[in-house]
Amino acid sequence: MCFTPFIIHQTKIILALFFDIFVNMKLHLSLLFLLVSFSVFTQEVALEKNIQSLKTKIQQSEKGEKLKYLDSLTLFIRDRTVYKYDSISRVTINYALELDSINIATRNVADLIFYNCYVIAKPKEALD
């Protein structure tokens, strides 16, 4: 019977520790969520800057250099439907064929087929 106050005291300490851990975990998870959100936002801003930079370089360059920038642009936006990958990819394919760059043209054709079949789920467009 004399151990009962000691056990109650120990139980209170253990419950206080668990509560403290739970509160700290919520705080840490909230901070982690904010950091991840900020990181995603920063990546999107950097991606947008890269895309605008590539578009400017495409307009200012010619022939092989222009094809290099077009190809880089298609690689940047390949899995993002917001940037109209299919039309930019078609321009890249046509320009690569004009310059007889078969490797770049065939890789972009394969990527375009994948995009149409699996990213936007329109396999009939892949045949066009």
Secondary structure, 3 states (H helix, E strand, C coil): CCCHHHHHHHHHHHHHHHHHHHHHHHHHHHHHHHHHHHHHHHHHHHHHHHHHHHHHHHHHCCHHHHHHHHHHHHHHHCCCHHHCHHHHHHHHHHHHHHCCCHHHHHHHHHHHHHHHHHHCCCHHHHCC
